[in-house]
Amino acid sequence: MPTRLESAALLIGESFSFDAAPMGGGDLSEIWHLRFESGREAVVKLGGQAAAEAAMLRAIGATGAPVPEILAAQGDLLVLSFIRAARLSEAGWAALGKTLSTLHAADQPPRYGWSEDYAFGSMPIANAWTSDWRDFWRDYRLEPCLSFLPRETAARVSHISRTLERFLPEAPRPSLLHGDLWGGNFILTRTERAETKAVLIDPASLIGDASADFAMLTLFSAPPESFWRSYGPLPGGYDRSIDVYRLWPALVHYRLFGQTYLGMVESLLDRLEV
């Protein structure tokens, strides 16, 4: 019986002769870098929902935003092309701005949500299609978090979720979102022309307000001016909506990692309640 990594090699037509090095992973997956005798390199992700992730990557790639090549997806085994990473730099931030602008600018059907459920680690994420963006954000992002919050915090989040008309547009321009855009979910690489390119990985995609894609990025990072200049004009209502969008990843982190993140949640609620 082939091992999991040998099965990955078979799926892409390679032999069992390869070097394998772990690349870390998350709650649902482990990631390996394989180097074959043929000189070919690949990344193997074990665990998670391979077909669903591959579909998201294909959707992102169809907009013109760079993604790895999908070499195989079967069961919980995803095989992607290997991308040699470059250091984070001003040019890299500018490349990420360009990639996001390309992703968000692509035309999408007039609806919000996604066709499949997925998960962040042990936290299930439900999805559906809606015609009202506020309904989606309330019903499928904020309110599912109420059950695991302390009572007082849950009441505050519930109040925000019931008054989203103060913060979110009802019908923003539908954009394809990466959905989990933190610093570990894009790779900077150098092209043959010595240009820096930002490649998106590990999406949790949905159709929605482009402003939501900045939530995770700005919650844990401070992108420099080169990023914002490269992206171009921000979506309408960005300043009013961004803290509501930041609230959700803060809630996810509280659910997954515990009390350490409650202060972040409370701080965002304080700003929203002013």
C-alpha beads as a LAMMPS data file, in Angstrom:
LAMMPS data file: protein, C-alpha beads

274 atoms
273 bonds

1 atom types
1 bond types

-500.0 500.0 xlo xhi
-500.0 500.0 ylo yhi
-500.0 500.0 zlo zhi

Masses

1 110.0

Atoms # bond

1 1 1 0.000 0.000 0.000
2 1 1 1.557 3.343 -1.009
3 1 1 2.098 5.931 1.680
4 1 1 0.135 9.199 1.420
5 1 1 3.095 10.979 -0.165
6 1 1 3.650 8.093 -2.587
7 1 1 -0.029 8.340 -3.542
8 1 1 0.542 12.016 -4.296
9 1 1 3.469 11.088 -6.528
10 1 1 1.321 8.571 -8.386
11 1 1 -1.428 11.147 -8.938
12 1 1 0.964 13.439 -10.795
13 1 1 2.771 10.679 -12.710
14 1 1 6.008 10.671 -10.703
15 1 1 7.999 7.779 -9.225
16 1 1 8.363 6.966 -5.549
17 1 1 11.923 8.348 -5.633
18 1 1 11.710 11.737 -3.986
19 1 1 12.982 13.822 -1.094
20 1 1 10.302 15.043 1.299
21 1 1 10.546 17.936 3.739
22 1 1 7.764 19.099 6.073
23 1 1 6.522 22.656 5.592
24 1 1 4.355 22.897 8.687
25 1 1 0.581 22.896 8.625
26 1 1 -2.540 23.778 10.547
27 1 1 -5.230 22.096 12.595
28 1 1 -6.628 20.284 9.569
29 1 1 -3.589 19.577 7.447
30 1 1 0.088 18.880 7.141
31 1 1 2.139 20.188 4.233
32 1 1 5.132 18.607 2.499
33 1 1 7.597 19.778 -0.118
34 1 1 8.515 16.971 -2.518
35 1 1 11.527 17.058 -4.829
36 1 1 11.549 14.284 -7.452
37 1 1 14.476 12.738 -9.300
38 1 1 13.082 14.293 -12.477
39 1 1 13.804 17.709 -10.975
40 1 1 10.128 18.474 -10.541
41 1 1 8.942 19.945 -7.231
42 1 1 5.498 19.878 -5.676
43 1 1 3.655 20.783 -2.487
44 1 1 1.397 18.148 -0.940
45 1 1 -1.328 19.160 1.504
46 1 1 -2.775 16.291 3.535
47 1 1 -6.067 16.783 5.338
48 1 1 -8.894 19.236 4.849
49 1 1 -11.222 19.476 1.880
50 1 1 -8.988 19.117 -1.168
51 1 1 -11.690 19.374 -3.849
52 1 1 -13.263 22.432 -2.206
53 1 1 -9.905 24.187 -1.881
54 1 1 -9.005 23.332 -5.468
55 1 1 -12.314 24.820 -6.640
56 1 1 -11.560 28.043 -4.754
57 1 1 -8.069 28.252 -6.235
58 1 1 -9.474 27.726 -9.736
59 1 1 -12.047 30.468 -9.154
60 1 1 -9.318 32.844 -7.957
61 1 1 -7.080 31.929 -10.880
62 1 1 -9.922 32.586 -13.330
63 1 1 -9.897 36.258 -12.261
64 1 1 -6.254 36.589 -13.327
65 1 1 -4.935 36.638 -9.744
66 1 1 -1.908 34.323 -9.374
67 1 1 -2.395 30.954 -7.665
68 1 1 -0.333 27.731 -7.657
69 1 1 -1.042 25.212 -10.395
70 1 1 -3.351 22.460 -9.162
71 1 1 -1.649 19.179 -9.996
72 1 1 -4.118 16.817 -8.290
73 1 1 -6.991 16.826 -5.793
74 1 1 -8.362 13.584 -4.416
75 1 1 -10.100 13.020 -1.093
76 1 1 -8.139 15.011 1.469
77 1 1 -4.969 15.111 -0.650
78 1 1 -4.119 18.251 -2.625
79 1 1 -1.013 18.542 -4.814
80 1 1 0.128 21.975 -5.985
81 1 1 3.063 23.352 -7.903
82 1 1 5.953 24.477 -5.700
83 1 1 6.610 28.223 -5.605
84 1 1 9.986 29.471 -4.471
85 1 1 9.364 32.283 -2.008
86 1 1 11.035 35.683 -1.986
87 1 1 11.460 37.948 1.038
88 1 1 8.707 40.352 2.033
89 1 1 9.560 43.818 0.724
90 1 1 7.967 47.060 -0.430
91 1 1 7.792 45.560 -3.917
92 1 1 6.142 42.493 -2.430
93 1 1 3.472 44.533 -0.699
94 1 1 2.839 46.383 -3.960
95 1 1 2.528 43.024 -5.740
96 1 1 -0.045 41.883 -3.170
97 1 1 -2.036 45.072 -3.727
98 1 1 -2.057 44.390 -7.455
99 1 1 -3.112 40.765 -6.937
100 1 1 -6.012 41.759 -4.663
101 1 1 -7.132 44.486 -7.034
102 1 1 -7.230 41.938 -9.859
103 1 1 -9.172 39.468 -7.710
104 1 1 -11.765 41.982 -6.546
105 1 1 -12.267 43.657 -9.931
106 1 1 -13.484 40.513 -11.713
107 1 1 -17.236 40.505 -12.393
108 1 1 -19.328 38.099 -10.302
109 1 1 -23.028 37.084 -10.283
110 1 1 -25.295 39.334 -8.172
111 1 1 -25.348 37.202 -5.030
112 1 1 -23.354 36.753 -1.826
113 1 1 -21.944 33.717 -0.038
114 1 1 -20.509 30.432 -1.240
115 1 1 -21.747 27.067 -2.429
116 1 1 -20.018 24.868 0.176
117 1 1 -19.357 24.850 3.896
118 1 1 -15.781 24.687 5.124
119 1 1 -13.872 25.052 8.393
120 1 1 -11.090 26.920 10.120
121 1 1 -9.401 24.219 12.136
122 1 1 -12.009 22.736 14.450
123 1 1 -14.481 25.563 13.795
124 1 1 -17.082 24.778 11.105
125 1 1 -18.020 27.619 8.773
126 1 1 -21.479 27.425 7.197
127 1 1 -22.206 29.091 3.864
128 1 1 -25.187 29.687 1.597
129 1 1 -26.271 32.082 -1.146
130 1 1 -28.161 35.261 -0.226
131 1 1 -29.257 38.391 -2.053
132 1 1 -28.585 40.647 0.962
133 1 1 -24.985 40.964 2.112
134 1 1 -25.954 42.094 5.613
135 1 1 -28.102 38.969 6.013
136 1 1 -25.151 36.794 5.029
137 1 1 -22.735 38.467 7.421
138 1 1 -25.242 38.297 10.294
139 1 1 -26.514 34.737 9.729
140 1 1 -23.336 32.983 8.570
141 1 1 -20.516 34.893 10.238
142 1 1 -21.463 36.776 13.433
143 1 1 -24.424 34.935 14.952
144 1 1 -22.880 31.413 14.736
145 1 1 -20.226 32.731 17.152
146 1 1 -22.677 33.661 19.917
147 1 1 -22.810 30.156 21.386
148 1 1 -19.143 30.055 22.417
149 1 1 -18.779 33.599 23.771
150 1 1 -19.125 34.768 27.390
151 1 1 -22.700 35.956 27.986
152 1 1 -21.958 39.695 28.099
153 1 1 -19.723 39.558 25.024
154 1 1 -22.317 37.497 23.160
155 1 1 -24.949 40.146 23.908
156 1 1 -22.680 42.866 22.513
157 1 1 -21.940 40.885 19.332
158 1 1 -25.644 40.118 18.947
159 1 1 -26.446 43.825 19.136
160 1 1 -23.921 44.577 16.383
161 1 1 -25.312 41.763 14.245
162 1 1 -28.854 43.168 14.564
163 1 1 -27.797 46.700 13.589
164 1 1 -25.566 46.006 10.593
165 1 1 -27.357 48.677 8.571
166 1 1 -25.190 51.144 10.542
167 1 1 -22.005 49.614 9.171
168 1 1 -22.411 47.459 6.078
169 1 1 -23.809 48.134 2.623
170 1 1 -26.884 46.074 1.769
171 1 1 -25.740 45.355 -1.771
172 1 1 -22.022 46.036 -2.300
173 1 1 -20.473 45.202 -5.655
174 1 1 -20.043 41.378 -5.498
175 1 1 -16.354 40.481 -5.469
176 1 1 -14.600 37.150 -5.145
177 1 1 -12.754 37.208 -1.816
178 1 1 -9.778 35.191 -0.657
179 1 1 -11.496 34.966 2.715
180 1 1 -8.510 34.266 5.002
181 1 1 -5.913 36.780 3.940
182 1 1 -3.205 36.846 6.582
183 1 1 0.531 37.025 5.981
184 1 1 0.949 33.251 5.713
185 1 1 -1.599 32.882 2.921
186 1 1 0.261 34.603 0.126
187 1 1 3.664 33.807 -1.337
188 1 1 5.927 36.384 -2.905
189 1 1 8.017 35.087 -5.763
190 1 1 10.308 36.508 -8.429
191 1 1 9.424 36.065 -12.100
192 1 1 11.904 35.387 -14.909
193 1 1 11.816 39.130 -15.599
194 1 1 12.892 39.793 -11.999
195 1 1 9.443 41.155 -11.100
196 1 1 7.830 40.358 -7.766
197 1 1 4.508 38.505 -7.889
198 1 1 2.102 37.731 -5.024
199 1 1 0.538 34.260 -5.263
200 1 1 -2.559 33.478 -3.186
201 1 1 -2.825 30.174 -1.279
202 1 1 -5.094 28.537 1.337
203 1 1 -8.294 30.438 0.502
204 1 1 -11.614 30.372 2.308
205 1 1 -13.421 32.025 -0.556
206 1 1 -16.802 33.693 -0.786
207 1 1 -18.535 36.344 -2.862
208 1 1 -18.992 39.560 -0.926
209 1 1 -17.850 43.068 -0.112
210 1 1 -14.201 43.543 -1.143
211 1 1 -13.588 45.450 2.107
212 1 1 -13.942 42.179 4.042
213 1 1 -10.727 40.839 2.527
214 1 1 -8.717 43.514 4.308
215 1 1 -9.964 42.469 7.760
216 1 1 -7.517 39.676 8.573
217 1 1 -4.652 41.460 6.840
218 1 1 -5.065 44.677 8.816
219 1 1 -5.914 42.895 12.082
220 1 1 -2.449 41.348 12.294
221 1 1 -0.340 43.452 9.899
222 1 1 0.135 47.072 8.909
223 1 1 0.515 47.089 5.114
224 1 1 2.692 49.994 3.953
225 1 1 1.657 52.737 1.575
226 1 1 2.999 50.746 -1.405
227 1 1 0.264 48.151 -0.841
228 1 1 -2.598 50.655 -0.684
229 1 1 -1.273 52.662 -3.625
230 1 1 -0.991 49.519 -5.748
231 1 1 -4.496 48.333 -4.818
232 1 1 -6.086 51.633 -5.835
233 1 1 -9.319 53.208 -4.536
234 1 1 -10.801 51.375 -1.572
235 1 1 -14.330 49.908 -1.776
236 1 1 -17.166 52.230 -0.832
237 1 1 -17.853 52.364 2.898
238 1 1 -14.485 50.835 3.849
239 1 1 -13.897 53.022 6.932
240 1 1 -17.390 52.362 8.288
241 1 1 -17.353 48.601 7.712
242 1 1 -13.792 47.451 8.390
243 1 1 -14.102 46.932 12.166
244 1 1 -17.214 44.764 11.684
245 1 1 -15.211 42.664 9.254
246 1 1 -12.265 42.523 11.673
247 1 1 -14.603 41.351 14.422
248 1 1 -15.221 38.022 12.738
249 1 1 -11.567 36.807 12.510
250 1 1 -11.104 38.026 16.082
251 1 1 -14.058 35.827 17.109
252 1 1 -12.607 32.893 15.178
253 1 1 -9.276 33.300 16.954
254 1 1 -11.043 33.407 20.322
255 1 1 -12.871 30.172 19.462
256 1 1 -9.707 28.407 18.295
257 1 1 -7.074 29.799 20.658
258 1 1 -8.947 30.931 23.724
259 1 1 -8.933 33.738 26.254
260 1 1 -5.891 35.488 24.781
261 1 1 -8.068 36.904 21.998
262 1 1 -11.017 38.065 24.106
263 1 1 -9.342 41.437 24.617
264 1 1 -9.122 41.900 20.836
265 1 1 -12.831 41.115 20.496
266 1 1 -13.752 43.542 23.285
267 1 1 -11.570 46.298 21.826
268 1 1 -13.297 46.013 18.450
269 1 1 -16.707 46.061 20.127
270 1 1 -15.706 49.194 22.037
271 1 1 -14.880 50.940 18.758
272 1 1 -18.102 49.797 17.096
273 1 1 -20.271 50.931 20.018
274 1 1 -19.007 54.519 20.022

Bonds

1 1 1 2
2 1 2 3
3 1 3 4
4 1 4 5
5 1 5 6
6 1 6 7
7 1 7 8
8 1 8 9
9 1 9 10
10 1 10 11
11 1 11 12
12 1 12 13
13 1 13 14
14 1 14 15
15 1 15 16
16 1 16 17
17 1 17 18
18 1 18 19
19 1 19 20
20 1 20 21
21 1 21 22
22 1 22 23
23 1 23 24
24 1 24 25
25 1 25 26
26 1 26 27
27 1 27 28
28 1 28 29
29 1 29 30
30 1 30 31
31 1 31 32
32 1 32 33
33 1 33 34
34 1 34 35
35 1 35 36
36 1 36 37
37 1 37 38
38 1 38 39
39 1 39 40
40 1 40 41
41 1 41 42
42 1 42 43
43 1 43 44
44 1 44 45
45 1 45 46
46 1 46 47
47 1 47 48
48 1 48 49
49 1 49 50
50 1 50 51
51 1 51 52
52 1 52 53
53 1 53 54
54 1 54 55
55 1 55 56
56 1 56 57
57 1 57 58
58 1 58 59
59 1 59 60
60 1 60 61
61 1 61 62
62 1 62 63
63 1 63 64
64 1 64 65
65 1 65 66
66 1 66 67
67 1 67 68
68 1 68 69
69 1 69 70
70 1 70 71
71 1 71 72
72 1 72 73
73 1 73 74
74 1 74 75
75 1 75 76
76 1 76 77
77 1 77 78
78 1 78 79
79 1 79 80
80 1 80 81
81 1 81 82
82 1 82 83
83 1 83 84
84 1 84 85
85 1 85 86
86 1 86 87
87 1 87 88
88 1 88 89
89 1 89 90
90 1 90 91
91 1 91 92
92 1 92 93
93 1 93 94
94 1 94 95
95 1 95 96
96 1 96 97
97 1 97 98
98 1 98 99
99 1 99 100
100 1 100 101
101 1 101 102
102 1 102 103
103 1 103 104
104 1 104 105
105 1 105 106
106 1 106 107
107 1 107 108
108 1 108 109
109 1 109 110
110 1 110 111
111 1 111 112
112 1 112 113
113 1 113 114
114 1 114 115
115 1 115 116
116 1 116 117
117 1 117 118
118 1 118 119
119 1 119 120
120 1 120 121
121 1 121 122
122 1 122 123
123 1 123 124
124 1 124 125
125 1 125 126
126 1 126 127
127 1 127 128
128 1 128 129
129 1 129 130
130 1 130 131
131 1 131 132
132 1 132 133
133 1 133 134
134 1 134 135
135 1 135 136
136 1 136 137
137 1 137 138
138 1 138 139
139 1 139 140
140 1 140 141
141 1 141 142
142 1 142 143
143 1 143 144
144 1 144 145
145 1 145 146
146 1 146 147
147 1 147 148
148 1 148 149
149 1 149 150
150 1 150 151
151 1 151 152
152 1 152 153
153 1 153 154
154 1 154 155
155 1 155 156
156 1 156 157
157 1 157 158
158 1 158 159
159 1 159 160
160 1 160 161
161 1 161 162
162 1 162 163
163 1 163 164
164 1 164 165
165 1 165 166
166 1 166 167
167 1 167 168
168 1 168 169
169 1 169 170
170 1 170 171
171 1 171 172
172 1 172 173
173 1 173 174
174 1 174 175
175 1 175 176
176 1 176 177
177 1 177 178
178 1 178 179
179 1 179 180
180 1 180 181
181 1 181 182
182 1 182 183
183 1 183 184
184 1 184 185
185 1 185 186
186 1 186 187
187 1 187 188
188 1 188 189
189 1 189 190
190 1 190 191
191 1 191 192
192 1 192 193
193 1 193 194
194 1 194 195
195 1 195 196
196 1 196 197
197 1 197 198
198 1 198 199
199 1 199 200
200 1 200 201
201 1 201 202
202 1 202 203
203 1 203 204
204 1 204 205
205 1 205 206
206 1 206 207
207 1 207 208
208 1 208 209
209 1 209 210
210 1 210 211
211 1 211 212
212 1 212 213
213 1 213 214
214 1 214 215
215 1 215 216
216 1 216 217
217 1 217 218
218 1 218 219
219 1 219 220
220 1 220 221
221 1 221 222
222 1 222 223
223 1 223 224
224 1 224 225
225 1 225 226
226 1 226 227
227 1 227 228
228 1 228 229
229 1 229 230
230 1 230 231
231 1 231 232
232 1 232 233
233 1 233 234
234 1 234 235
235 1 235 236
236 1 236 237
237 1 237 238
238 1 238 239
239 1 239 240
240 1 240 241
241 1 241 242
242 1 242 243
243 1 243 244
244 1 244 245
245 1 245 246
246 1 246 247
247 1 247 248
248 1 248 249
249 1 249 250
250 1 250 251
251 1 251 252
252 1 252 253
253 1 253 254
254 1 254 255
255 1 255 256
256 1 256 257
257 1 257 258
258 1 258 259
259 1 259 260
260 1 260 261
261 1 261 262
262 1 262 263
263 1 263 264
264 1 264 265
265 1 265 266
266 1 266 267
267 1 267 268
268 1 268 269
269 1 269 270
270 1 270 271
271 1 271 272
272 1 272 273
273 1 273 274
